[in-house]
Amino acid sequence: GVSPFQVIYLHGLVRAADNTKMSKTKGNVVDPLDTVGEYGADSLRYSLVTGVTPGQDIPLNMEKIAANKAFANKLWNCCKFVTDNALKDAGEEELASLGVTGPMGKEEFENLALPERYIISKCHELVASVTSDIEKYQLGAAGSKIYEFLWDQYADWYIEISKTRLYEGFGGGGDDAKTARRVLVYILDTSMRLLHPYMPYVTEQLWHHLPRAPKTDDMAANALMLADWPQMDDNAPLVTDKDAIATFEVFQALTRSIRNARAEYNVEQGKKISATIVASGHLKEAIEAEVKSLVMLAKLDPEQVAVVESGSEEAKEVSAGDSAQLVVQDGVEAYLPLSGLIDVEKEKARLEKQSTKLFNLL
Protein backbone atom coordinates (compact mmCIF):
# COMPACT_ATOMS: atom_id res chain seq x y z
CA GLY A 1 0.00 0.00 0.00
CA VAL A 2 0.87 3.69 -0.18
CA SER A 3 2.08 5.44 2.96
CA PRO A 4 -0.59 8.05 3.93
CA PHE A 5 1.91 10.49 5.42
CA GLN A 6 5.53 11.32 4.65
CA VAL A 7 6.05 13.32 7.84
CA ILE A 8 4.40 12.91 11.24
CA TYR A 9 4.85 15.80 13.69
CA LEU A 10 4.42 14.81 17.32
CA HIS A 11 3.83 17.62 19.83
CA GLY A 12 3.51 17.58 23.57
CA LEU A 13 0.32 17.20 25.58
CA VAL A 14 -1.85 20.32 25.93
CA ARG A 15 -2.07 20.97 29.66
CA ALA A 16 -3.79 23.45 31.97
CA ALA A 17 -2.19 26.85 32.67
CA ASP A 18 -0.51 25.50 35.86
CA ASN A 19 1.02 22.69 33.75
CA THR A 20 -1.17 20.01 35.36
CA LYS A 21 -2.98 17.49 33.21
CA MET A 22 -6.52 18.52 32.27
CA SER A 23 -9.12 16.46 34.07
CA LYS A 24 -12.89 16.66 34.51
CA THR A 25 -12.36 15.61 38.12
CA LYS A 26 -10.10 18.60 38.74
CA GLY A 27 -12.44 20.87 36.78
CA ASN A 28 -9.61 22.42 34.79
CA VAL A 29 -10.65 21.29 31.32
CA VAL A 30 -10.64 24.09 28.75
CA ASP A 31 -13.43 23.81 26.20
CA PRO A 32 -11.96 24.89 22.84
CA LEU A 33 -15.37 25.99 21.55
CA ASP A 34 -15.84 28.33 24.51
CA THR A 35 -12.30 29.65 24.00
CA VAL A 36 -12.94 30.26 20.30
CA GLY A 37 -16.17 32.03 21.16
CA GLU A 38 -14.41 34.39 23.58
CA TYR A 39 -11.04 34.95 21.91
CA GLY A 40 -11.43 33.79 18.30
CA ALA A 41 -10.15 30.72 16.49
CA ASP A 42 -6.99 32.45 15.25
CA SER A 43 -5.92 33.50 18.74
CA LEU A 44 -6.28 29.94 20.06
CA ARG A 45 -4.58 28.42 17.02
CA TYR A 46 -1.66 30.86 17.19
CA SER A 47 -1.25 30.30 20.96
CA LEU A 48 -1.13 26.53 20.56
CA VAL A 49 1.28 26.49 17.63
CA THR A 50 3.70 29.08 19.04
CA GLY A 51 3.53 27.36 22.42
CA VAL A 52 5.09 24.22 20.97
CA THR A 53 8.60 23.51 22.24
CA PRO A 54 10.11 20.23 21.04
CA GLY A 55 10.12 17.66 23.84
CA GLN A 56 7.83 19.65 26.16
CA ASP A 57 4.11 19.82 26.87
CA ILE A 58 2.02 22.92 26.06
CA PRO A 59 0.48 24.85 28.99
CA LEU A 60 -2.70 26.54 27.74
CA ASN A 61 -2.63 29.99 29.30
CA MET A 62 -5.70 32.20 28.87
CA GLU A 63 -3.59 35.34 29.35
CA LYS A 64 -1.47 34.32 26.40
CA ILE A 65 -4.55 33.72 24.27
CA ALA A 66 -5.89 37.15 25.26
CA ALA A 67 -2.53 38.70 24.31
CA ASN A 68 -2.68 37.01 20.92
CA LYS A 69 -6.21 38.32 20.43
CA ALA A 70 -4.70 41.77 21.01
CA PHE A 71 -2.12 40.91 18.34
CA ALA A 72 -4.92 40.10 15.89
CA ASN A 73 -6.50 43.47 16.74
CA LYS A 74 -3.12 45.15 16.18
CA LEU A 75 -2.91 43.55 12.74
CA TRP A 76 -6.42 44.77 11.96
CA ASN A 77 -5.47 48.31 13.04
CA CYS A 78 -2.36 48.22 10.84
CA CYS A 79 -4.48 47.19 7.87
CA LYS A 80 -7.04 49.87 8.67
CA PHE A 81 -4.32 52.54 8.73
CA VAL A 82 -3.01 51.40 5.36
CA THR A 83 -6.39 51.13 3.64
CA ASP A 84 -8.25 54.03 5.28
CA ASN A 85 -5.38 56.52 5.62
CA ALA A 86 -2.36 55.73 3.48
CA LEU A 87 -4.32 54.66 0.39
CA LYS A 88 -7.16 57.17 0.55
CA ASP A 89 -5.41 59.65 -1.76
CA ALA A 90 -4.11 57.04 -4.21
CA GLY A 91 -5.61 57.02 -7.71
CA GLU A 92 -6.95 53.94 -9.48
CA GLU A 93 -3.79 53.54 -11.56
CA GLU A 94 -1.56 53.67 -8.50
CA LEU A 95 -3.79 51.25 -6.57
CA ALA A 96 -3.62 48.80 -9.46
CA SER A 97 0.19 48.96 -9.38
CA LEU A 98 0.43 48.29 -5.64
CA GLY A 99 -0.61 44.64 -5.83
CA VAL A 100 2.31 42.45 -4.76
CA THR A 101 3.33 40.09 -7.56
CA GLY A 102 6.70 39.02 -6.18
CA PRO A 103 9.71 40.09 -4.11
CA MET A 104 10.98 43.66 -4.44
CA GLY A 105 13.92 43.89 -6.84
CA LYS A 106 17.37 45.30 -6.16
CA GLU A 107 17.00 48.36 -8.42
CA GLU A 108 13.82 49.56 -6.72
CA PHE A 109 15.24 48.76 -3.29
CA GLU A 110 18.43 50.76 -3.77
CA ASN A 111 16.47 53.90 -4.66
CA LEU A 112 14.65 53.94 -1.32
CA ALA A 113 15.41 56.09 1.72
CA LEU A 114 17.00 54.65 4.88
CA PRO A 115 13.82 53.73 6.84
CA GLU A 116 12.36 51.99 3.80
CA ARG A 117 15.56 50.04 3.12
CA TYR A 118 15.67 49.10 6.79
CA ILE A 119 12.10 47.78 7.09
CA ILE A 120 12.31 45.86 3.81
CA SER A 121 15.67 44.38 4.81
CA LYS A 122 14.20 43.26 8.13
CA CYS A 123 11.14 41.86 6.35
CA HIS A 124 13.29 39.91 3.88
CA GLU A 125 15.44 38.58 6.72
CA LEU A 126 12.20 37.52 8.41
CA VAL A 127 11.06 35.68 5.28
CA ALA A 128 14.33 33.74 5.12
CA SER A 129 14.28 32.97 8.85
CA VAL A 130 10.61 31.89 8.97
CA THR A 131 10.99 29.77 5.84
CA SER A 132 14.00 28.00 7.35
CA ASP A 133 12.26 27.49 10.71
CA ILE A 134 9.12 26.01 9.15
CA GLU A 135 11.16 23.66 6.96
CA LYS A 136 12.89 22.47 10.16
CA TYR A 137 9.50 22.23 11.97
CA GLN A 138 10.48 24.99 14.40
CA LEU A 139 6.90 26.24 14.20
CA GLY A 140 6.80 28.12 17.49
CA ALA A 141 9.97 30.09 16.79
CA ALA A 142 8.76 31.07 13.31
CA GLY A 143 5.40 32.32 14.57
CA SER A 144 6.97 34.37 17.36
CA LYS A 145 9.34 36.08 14.90
CA ILE A 146 6.39 37.23 12.76
CA TYR A 147 4.67 38.64 15.86
CA GLU A 148 7.78 40.55 16.94
CA PHE A 149 8.39 41.99 13.48
CA LEU A 150 4.83 43.18 12.90
CA TRP A 151 4.44 44.72 16.34
CA ASP A 152 7.94 46.01 17.14
CA GLN A 153 9.21 47.02 13.69
CA TYR A 154 6.30 47.57 11.31
CA ALA A 155 3.70 49.06 13.67
CA ASP A 156 5.91 50.83 16.21
CA TRP A 157 8.48 52.23 13.79
CA TYR A 158 7.68 52.20 10.10
CA ILE A 159 3.99 53.09 10.26
CA GLU A 160 4.89 56.08 12.45
CA ILE A 161 7.71 57.18 10.12
CA SER A 162 5.48 56.73 7.07
CA LYS A 163 3.30 59.56 8.39
CA THR A 164 6.15 61.98 7.63
CA ARG A 165 5.91 60.80 4.02
CA LEU A 166 2.14 60.63 3.68
CA TYR A 167 0.96 63.83 5.33
CA GLU A 168 1.82 67.31 4.10
CA GLY A 169 1.66 68.61 7.68
CA PHE A 170 4.76 66.53 8.44
CA GLY A 171 6.52 67.56 5.23
CA GLY A 172 5.33 64.64 3.12
CA GLY A 173 3.29 64.19 -0.04
CA GLY A 174 4.15 63.66 -3.70
CA ASP A 175 6.63 60.93 -4.59
CA ASP A 176 7.47 60.33 -0.92
CA ALA A 177 3.84 59.43 -0.26
CA LYS A 178 3.74 57.05 -3.22
CA THR A 179 6.89 55.31 -2.02
CA ALA A 180 5.48 54.99 1.50
CA ARG A 181 2.26 53.48 0.16
CA ARG A 182 4.25 50.97 -1.89
CA VAL A 183 6.34 49.92 1.13
CA LEU A 184 3.39 49.82 3.54
CA VAL A 185 1.41 47.52 1.25
CA TYR A 186 4.42 45.38 0.34
CA ILE A 187 5.41 44.74 3.96
CA LEU A 188 1.85 44.08 5.15
CA ASP A 189 1.10 41.75 2.22
CA THR A 190 4.35 39.81 2.74
CA SER A 191 3.79 39.55 6.48
CA MET A 192 0.26 38.23 6.06
CA ARG A 193 1.51 35.54 3.70
CA LEU A 194 3.93 34.45 6.43
CA LEU A 195 1.31 34.65 9.18
CA HIS A 196 -1.48 32.93 7.22
CA PRO A 197 -0.63 29.36 8.35
CA TYR A 198 -0.92 30.54 11.97
CA MET A 199 -3.90 32.92 11.69
CA PRO A 200 -5.75 31.90 8.53
CA TYR A 201 -9.08 33.63 9.13
CA VAL A 202 -8.04 37.17 10.02
CA THR A 203 -5.21 37.27 7.46
CA GLU A 204 -7.47 36.04 4.65
CA GLN A 205 -10.09 38.65 5.52
CA LEU A 206 -7.61 41.53 5.77
CA TRP A 207 -5.66 40.53 2.66
CA HIS A 208 -8.77 41.05 0.54
CA HIS A 209 -8.83 44.71 1.61
CA LEU A 210 -5.34 45.33 0.22
CA PRO A 211 -4.55 46.08 -3.42
CA ARG A 212 -4.06 42.70 -5.08
CA ALA A 213 -2.63 41.54 -8.35
CA PRO A 214 -5.14 39.95 -10.75
CA LYS A 215 -5.83 36.23 -10.37
CA THR A 216 -3.56 34.03 -12.48
CA ASP A 217 -4.84 31.15 -14.60
CA ASP A 218 -3.41 28.53 -12.25
CA MET A 219 -5.34 29.91 -9.25
CA ALA A 220 -8.82 28.58 -8.48
CA ALA A 221 -9.57 31.84 -6.67
CA ASN A 222 -7.75 35.06 -5.82
CA ALA A 223 -7.19 34.00 -2.22
CA LEU A 224 -4.34 34.38 0.24
CA MET A 225 -4.49 30.64 0.88
CA LEU A 226 -3.50 30.09 -2.76
CA ALA A 227 -1.04 32.98 -3.07
CA ASP A 228 2.70 32.38 -3.50
CA TRP A 229 4.97 32.15 -0.48
CA PRO A 230 7.16 35.30 -0.29
CA GLN A 231 10.30 33.34 -1.19
CA MET A 232 9.66 30.70 -3.84
CA ASP A 233 13.29 30.19 -4.93
CA ASP A 234 15.76 29.24 -2.20
CA ASN A 235 18.62 29.95 -4.60
CA ALA A 236 17.55 33.59 -5.06
CA PRO A 237 17.83 35.31 -1.64
CA LEU A 238 15.76 38.43 -1.15
CA VAL A 239 17.58 41.76 -1.25
CA THR A 240 18.82 43.20 2.07
CA ASP A 241 21.18 45.96 3.20
CA LYS A 242 23.22 45.27 6.36
CA ASP A 243 24.56 48.83 6.43
CA ALA A 244 21.04 50.28 6.32
CA ILE A 245 20.01 48.06 9.22
CA ALA A 246 23.02 49.11 11.31
CA THR A 247 22.53 52.81 10.51
CA PHE A 248 18.82 52.81 11.27
CA GLU A 249 19.42 50.99 14.55
CA VAL A 250 21.56 53.99 15.57
CA PHE A 251 18.61 56.24 14.65
CA GLN A 252 16.35 54.05 16.79
CA ALA A 253 18.79 54.22 19.72
CA LEU A 254 18.93 58.01 19.40
CA THR A 255 15.15 58.26 19.44
CA ARG A 256 14.88 55.99 22.49
CA SER A 257 17.54 58.00 24.33
CA ILE A 258 15.60 61.23 23.86
CA ARG A 259 12.34 59.56 24.84
CA ASN A 260 13.95 58.14 27.99
CA ALA A 261 15.35 61.56 28.88
CA ARG A 262 11.88 63.08 28.50
CA ALA A 263 10.51 60.45 30.89
CA GLU A 264 13.33 60.89 33.42
CA TYR A 265 12.84 64.67 33.54
CA ASN A 266 9.03 64.32 33.61
CA VAL A 267 8.58 66.45 30.51
CA GLU A 268 4.92 67.02 29.69
CA GLN A 269 3.75 64.60 27.01
CA GLY A 270 2.74 67.23 24.50
CA LYS A 271 5.68 69.56 25.05
CA LYS A 272 8.22 69.86 22.23
CA ILE A 273 11.83 70.25 23.29
CA SER A 274 15.09 71.43 21.69
CA ALA A 275 17.92 69.09 20.75
CA THR A 276 21.34 69.20 19.15
CA ILE A 277 22.65 65.98 17.65
CA VAL A 278 26.40 65.53 17.32
CA ALA A 279 27.53 62.93 14.77
CA SER A 280 29.94 62.48 11.91
CA GLY A 281 30.25 60.86 8.50
CA HIS A 282 27.42 58.77 7.12
CA LEU A 283 25.59 58.75 10.47
CA LYS A 284 25.34 62.54 10.44
CA GLU A 285 24.03 62.44 6.86
CA ALA A 286 21.49 59.75 7.75
CA ILE A 287 20.19 61.66 10.79
CA GLU A 288 20.00 64.91 8.81
CA ALA A 289 17.98 63.16 6.10
CA GLU A 290 15.49 61.89 8.70
CA VAL A 291 15.26 64.92 10.97
CA LYS A 292 11.52 65.22 10.36
CA SER A 293 11.07 61.61 11.50
CA LEU A 294 13.15 62.26 14.61
CA VAL A 295 11.14 65.42 15.33
CA MET A 296 7.88 63.48 15.23
CA LEU A 297 9.03 60.35 17.07
CA ALA A 298 10.90 62.17 19.87
CA LYS A 299 8.52 65.16 20.02
CA LEU A 300 11.12 67.80 19.25
CA ASP A 301 10.67 71.43 18.25
CA PRO A 302 11.47 71.47 14.50
CA GLU A 303 12.75 75.03 14.79
CA GLN A 304 15.15 74.08 17.60
CA VAL A 305 16.79 70.93 16.22
CA ALA A 306 20.32 70.90 14.81
CA VAL A 307 22.65 68.18 13.59
CA VAL A 308 26.32 69.19 13.83
CA GLU A 309 29.65 67.57 13.00
CA SER A 310 31.63 65.90 15.78
CA GLY A 311 34.60 68.02 16.80
CA SER A 312 33.23 71.20 15.22
CA GLU A 313 32.96 74.54 16.99
CA GLU A 314 29.19 74.08 17.24
CA ALA A 315 29.70 70.71 18.94
CA LYS A 316 32.20 72.17 21.42
CA GLU A 317 29.87 75.06 22.17
CA VAL A 318 26.83 72.90 22.85
CA SER A 319 28.83 70.45 24.99
CA ALA A 320 29.97 73.33 27.20
CA GLY A 321 26.42 74.58 27.70
CA ASP A 322 23.86 73.71 30.37
CA SER A 323 22.42 70.62 28.70
CA ALA A 324 21.65 66.98 29.39
CA GLN A 325 24.15 64.87 27.47
CA LEU A 326 22.95 61.59 25.94
CA VAL A 327 25.64 59.25 24.65
CA VAL A 328 23.97 57.04 22.04
CA GLN A 329 27.13 55.28 20.90
CA ASP A 330 30.70 56.20 20.00
CA GLY A 331 30.47 59.21 17.71
CA VAL A 332 26.75 59.95 18.25
CA GLU A 333 25.52 62.16 21.09
CA ALA A 334 22.49 64.31 21.80
CA TYR A 335 22.34 67.46 23.92
CA LEU A 336 19.02 68.58 25.39
CA PRO A 337 19.00 72.08 26.96
CA LEU A 338 17.89 71.78 30.57
CA SER A 339 15.86 74.95 30.26
CA GLY A 340 13.54 73.11 27.91
CA LEU A 341 13.38 69.94 29.97
CA ILE A 342 12.50 71.25 33.41
CA ASP A 343 10.76 74.15 35.07
CA VAL A 344 13.43 75.24 37.56
CA GLU A 345 11.01 76.61 40.14
CA LYS A 346 8.75 73.55 40.00
CA GLU A 347 11.74 71.24 40.21
CA LYS A 348 13.11 73.12 43.25
CA ALA A 349 9.73 72.89 44.95
CA ARG A 350 9.50 69.17 44.17
CA LEU A 351 12.98 68.45 45.52
CA GLU A 352 12.36 70.48 48.68
CA LYS A 353 9.13 68.60 49.28
CA GLN A 354 10.91 65.29 48.72
CA SER A 355 13.74 66.34 51.04
CA THR A 356 11.27 67.27 53.80
CA LYS A 357 9.48 63.94 53.41
CA LEU A 358 12.72 61.98 53.67
CA PHE A 359 13.87 64.03 56.67
CA ASN A 360 10.63 63.22 58.51
CA LEU A 361 11.23 59.54 57.95
CA LEU A 362 14.57 59.66 59.76
Disulfide bonds with the S-S distance in Angstrom:
none
